[in-house]
Amino acid sequence: MTSENARPGTGLFLAAEWRRLVMLSYEIDPDALRPLVPRGVELDTWDGRHLVSMVGFRFLDTRLLGVPVPFHRDFDEINLRFYVRRRTDDGWRRGVVFVKEIVPRWALATVARVAYGENYVARPMRHRIDLHDGEVTPGGLVEYAWRDAGAWHRVAATVRGAAEPLVAGSQEEYVTEHYWGYAAQRGGGTVEYRVEHPSWQVRQAGDAVLACDVAAVYGQAFAESLGAEPFSAFVADGSPVVVRRGARL
């Protein structure tokens, strides 16, 4: 497992596999993000650009505190996130802040809200992934959809080419390799938690689509940026993932 500036973990919270990740990133005015930045961290940039990412993926073989949860092992998640960093004695920790995370079952959303203070909500969801022999078909569709604000929305892309390792300094590396999560807490303060996974292989994507009433689902502050063409679009194969217990800063 890889983790940037990792120290001994504070204990296992969740283990799972994250697979078939559609990752569409958009450039955004940092003024739209500043009210959402948790205390103790600052906005991070790639090549001087502030990015937000729409991410849809499969959560598989999920275990909470090492125990599989009946009827909650395999499910979809869609999240909107942006990128931050925190200076420590060991150097910079690069992480993400979630604007909203969508899952299909209320129990999943409740556990995440209670454990980390994350903005999880439960919505009806569905997906389509074109597979052949367990792999995404070249030219095949990877799509995740959810129902919110009285309508269905979706994030999708078609796969182009074979899976390739990440290129150092690339947009794909930046988007995938933030190994810390930060969540603002009610009443002030911030929870920091570590996410561990190996470096992912990625596939370039075409026909990237975000069909969403952004203002209704995420707020007017995100409507302009998410209504534009994505700055980057790819599909990550994913891997097993470990999420460590959070610590309050």
Summary of the structure (lengths in Angstrom):
residues: 249
radius of gyration: 17.0
end to end distance: 24.1
largest distance: 49.8
contacts: 810
relative contact order: 0.24
helix: 14%
strand: 55%
